[in-house]
Structures are given as structure tokens and as C-alpha cells.
Amino acid sequence: MKIADCLPNMSMLYLKRIVNSILKDDITKGDEERHREQIAQNEAELFSDERIRKVLDLESYKRSQRILTEGILKGLLLNSEMACPEHELFKFVQKFEQAVIDEAKSENAFKFSDPKSVEIYETVLDVALEDDHVSIDEFRMLERLRIKLGITRREHRLLEAKLGKFPQPKNGLHNSSFFTDAIKHLQSIGILFCCNKMEGGSILVLPEEIAPIVKSILGFEMKPESQKLMHETLSTDQLRSALKYMNLPLSGSKAERSERLLMTGVKPSEILSSLRNEELTEICKKLKGVGVSGTKSEKIDKIIQYYDNLTVKKIKNAEDPRAIWYEYLVELAHRDNQNLYSQNLIRHDREMETGFEKGTRYLFEKKLGFSLIEMPGNEHADGGVSFPNGEILLWDNKGKESVYEFPKAHFDQFKKYIRESVKRINVFLIVVPQIGSSAKIAAIKLKNACETDTDVALVTAEDLKWVAENWQQYTKSEKFSLQVFNMTGILDRRTLKERIEVIG
């Protein structure tokens, strides 16, 4: 979410925290709307590199606070939306801290590490942590030594845990009180936004404009899933070169070499730095929309940015081949070439439409629990299900890179589907990426033109998927009611939520 998207979804308390992070105390603040205006007017200050680096100076943080802050920010960066409810983020942080402690106890924790370097660094680290206070000078000294000895940040964390000092003395996890304080601090310095007026519930957001600088401060380059995809682009010999560059064992298959690089925390930039400039040029050629010009470091930055921007999703129902299309329903609706092509989900543009259709059919059948209607012939809507009285809901998918404006060709196409149906169509649903301003009027005109009293509704793929994932939270009914879609106009999320609550 962008800063502008966050503001309407924030109440006075959370707006005030952001305003106070950028305006002096003697400036009159005003009401909610005035706060939103002041934030909007000072957006450039909010995401300026200088300001963020100043307020997020991790060197000056107490060690425990630094570990917790890094965990919170990493949790949001690993989320595809860079947003999630506070309780989910707290669970992530505790899980992350416990995982480090558990890994430090494992026999394989330092399997690929250089024993001498680890021994030297552990000795110095033990002395630095004796009083559990690391001064700025000690922090910088440890950082220089870590880099000189080739110790990764992962190994540093594991050694802290081995010494009983991660994330706190005696390996104590941060509790909810510490977590809440850290969240408030990140809001007070204008890094995190709390959108407590969202229709689906309150969420914490790391705005898109602020995220790049936060990534730079944390040394975060891309999600592990994206790094795996990057490894797939490389040859076995190139992965071997990266392992050699990082003084790691070279043996094994391509998959084993890839896993070793991930397990040891080798950064994508370090892997790419091991390659020749000509090899980087060839990689850039394979990536849709990535230019091949520039210096070696510029090409590395382009490749990292390309993979960091990918949305990699886990498939929850691998047995049904349509599950993959359901997970990427929003990307298919938006015809998101970069994500779909780079993950080998499609090979031709036409596959985006078929994938969009298959994903929607999966949604109605597997997520909402309806049997699909057989659609004979070629001239028909993309799918349909039946109401209890035998009448029909039909839908049609219209993918588009931009906003959907309901062109006349589609008007005529939908009119034909509705009028030629053997059974009465109760509602005709149009699933699109974004809905244009003229679409609502077009829907009303189509209803009148059909003369069958068929409601015509438009819904975005994102909001339809939200219904599939969340409808049970808003009703006590065990079965979803198709009446939720039975209206003419735009079914935005607020309307959908209200209809689910009322109709049940």
C-alpha cells in the first residue's frame, strides 16, 4: 500500500503519530482531515532517505531493541503486501526468534562455516556481550570483524543464540509488551502505519515509498522464494562459481548447490558478483522488461529488483491443477506479465485468459462450494452456477492491464449471453482487474436492455478472492449465499461485506 492508500484507513490516534514524526510541536495539527492533509503535503519528507536513515539508526538502538525491530521489519518485507494484522506479525517475530535458537542447537548449524573464523568471532562476541550492552563503537568493530572474517549475519545470530544472548539474555523471546512498544516506536518515527479502519480489520503497513530505504538499512534484497527463482535462472556452473566465491563446498547437484547458498544466507548480490559481466548481460536478456545496458553493479541491481518485485505464492491444494490459477487470480486479471512469465506459469499471452477463467471456476467450486454448470458449445460465458430455485448466476472474466471501462463489444456480448440462456439468469457477474468510472452506468443500461430483470454486477478479482477467503467470518451460515452477488452495480469490498452480514 502507498501512503495515500493508508491515510483514509487511519483514525486520529495513528494519524497523529505520523504527523508528529514529521512536524514540529508548535505547528497546529487539527482534526483527522487536517492530519491527512498535513501528511499528504509532507509525503516527500516522510520517505526521504536522509530522514529514514536518521530515525532508523539501528547502530544507536539497544541490542535487544535492534533485534526486535529488525524482526518486525523483516516480517513485513517477507509479506507480499508488506502489511498484516498485528497479532500475525507478533507470531512471526516469535517464530523467527525461536527458529534461530533451535538452529543454533543443531549439529549442522555451522556445517558450512570456517571453524577458525567462527572461533575467533565467537570469542570477541562473547566479550562484547558480557554486560549485554553493545556500544556504537563495539557494534561497528564487530561489524568490521564480521566482514573481514567472512561471517554472515546468519552466523552472527546463531553465535548470539549459542552464547545464550539471542534475542535477550538466557535466550528469552520478546513478549507482547516489548513487541507493542516497538510497534508504537516505529509508528512514532513514521516508518509503520496502522490502518485500523480497514474493512477486513486493522493491519500494520510498511508503505511502498518507505520500504526501499528500510531494505537498504537491513541489507534485505529479496524474499527466499524469489531467490530460489533467481537460482533457477543460473546454470549449475554459475552456482558453483558463487559457492567458490563465498568459500563454500562446491559439490552436489544444482538443487543442492542452490539450497546451500540459501541455507548459509548468501545474498543475491554476492551470488551475482561472482559472475562475469557477460553472464549478467545474458541473464538480463532472459528477464522480461530488463535492459542489458549499464555497469556490472547496475546490472546486478536490475536483476535483484526484478526478482524482488515478483509475487511468489504457495499453493495450498497441489492436487487440483487449477489451484495455481486461483492463487494468482489477481495477477492474471491484471495480465501481470512479469510475475506470470518469470515463474513459468504461462508461455503465451493467451494462457492468461484461460488461467483467469480456470482460477475463477476453482473459486466458485472449491472455495464457495457450488457445482459448475456444463457450458456446451463455444459461444458462452466463462462459468455458471445455480441458485436453489434453478435460476442461474453466470460470470465472465475480462483481464486487462489497465482499468476496465465496459466497452460496447462486451455490452453486446453479455446481452447475447443473457437473452439466449435457456434458464433465467438471476445475476450476471463480470470479474475484472479494476473498475472504471463509467462501468456502473453501463451495468444499469445492460440490465434494462436485456429485459429479463437480470442484475449485472462488476467485481474485481481481488475482492472476489477476498470473499472466497473471508466470507465465513461474517456469517453463521455454513453455506455461502449467491444472493450476495445479486445486485446491479459495483460490488466493492464494503458492499460485499455488508451483504454477507445481512444475507448470511
QUIBEL-V39673 format. One record per run of one state. SS is the DSSP state (h for helix, s for strand, l for the rest). FROM is the first residue (numbers start at 1). TO is the last residue. If there is no record, write none. Layout:
ss=SS from=FROM to=TO
ss=SS from=FROM to=TO
//
This chain:
ss=l from=1 to=2
ss=h from=3 to=7
ss=l from=8 to=11
ss=h from=12 to=22
ss=l from=23 to=31
ss=h from=32 to=41
ss=l from=42 to=42
ss=h from=43 to=46
ss=l from=47 to=48
ss=h from=49 to=55
ss=l from=56 to=57
ss=h from=58 to=60
ss=l from=61 to=62
ss=h from=63 to=78
ss=l from=79 to=82
ss=s from=83 to=84
ss=l from=85 to=85
ss=h from=86 to=105
ss=l from=106 to=114
ss=h from=115 to=128
ss=l from=129 to=135
ss=h from=136 to=149
ss=l from=150 to=152
ss=h from=153 to=162
ss=l from=163 to=168
ss=h from=169 to=171
ss=l from=172 to=175
ss=h from=176 to=188
ss=l from=189 to=192
ss=s from=193 to=195
ss=l from=196 to=202
ss=s from=203 to=205
ss=l from=206 to=207
ss=h from=208 to=218
ss=l from=219 to=223
ss=h from=224 to=233
ss=l from=234 to=235
ss=h from=236 to=245
ss=l from=246 to=253
ss=h from=254 to=263
ss=l from=264 to=267
ss=h from=268 to=273
ss=l from=274 to=276
ss=h from=277 to=286
ss=l from=287 to=295
ss=h from=296 to=308
ss=l from=309 to=322
ss=h from=323 to=327
ss=l from=328 to=328
ss=h from=329 to=333
ss=l from=334 to=336
ss=h from=337 to=342
ss=l from=343 to=349
ss=h from=350 to=367
ss=l from=368 to=382
ss=s from=383 to=386
ss=l from=387 to=391
ss=s from=392 to=398
ss=l from=399 to=403
ss=s from=404 to=404
ss=l from=405 to=407
ss=h from=408 to=420
ss=l from=421 to=424
ss=s from=425 to=432
ss=l from=433 to=434
ss=s from=435 to=435
ss=l from=436 to=438
ss=h from=439 to=450
ss=l from=451 to=454
ss=s from=455 to=460
ss=h from=461 to=474
ss=l from=475 to=481
ss=h from=482 to=485
ss=l from=486 to=488
ss=s from=489 to=490
ss=l from=491 to=492
ss=h from=493 to=503
ss=l from=504 to=504
//
